[in-house]
Amino acid sequence: MRISTDKGDNNMSITIKRDTGFTGMGSKVQIKINGEKVASIKYNEQVDIEIPEIEARLKVTQSGMKSNEIKVKDGDIIKITTTSFNRISMILMSIVIIVTNFIPNLTYKLITFTFLIILLVIGLLSIEGFHIQVMTQNDNYKE
């Protein structure tokens, strides 16, 4: 899929690959170039996106979760992955559900469950859930 973010004919582009595992596979990740949403990418999809300048700033978001912001240039290949916190949060949600089942009083159970879920959501919204990085030609990350 090729997506143009520029009204000109400059043909500068980057390739973005989504490799986020099972986390968030039910919804698209929004791609932002220079702070503007330009496209979205599905689970295990790859897209080519035209960029308006030789260099641009890239960031991705999904349901409030965000990524780091990187500078990209024409021809770069970018890989989107999940952070450790994002992967661990799924396990934490399961633990919260199990732990609240051991609380006998329904009122306390609901208060505890709500409090723990709010803490988890705040964490997901304030800590980067995705990591984006430029890759080299042989599918390795540039350091």
Secondary structure, DSSP 8 states (H G I E B T S, - for coil): -EE---SSS---EEEEEE--TTTTTTS-EEEEETTEEEEEE-TT-EEEEE-SSSEEEEEEEETTEEB--EEEETT-EEEEEE-HHHHHHHHHHHHHHHHHHT--SHHHHHHHHHHHHHHHHHHHHHS--EEEEEE-TTS-B--
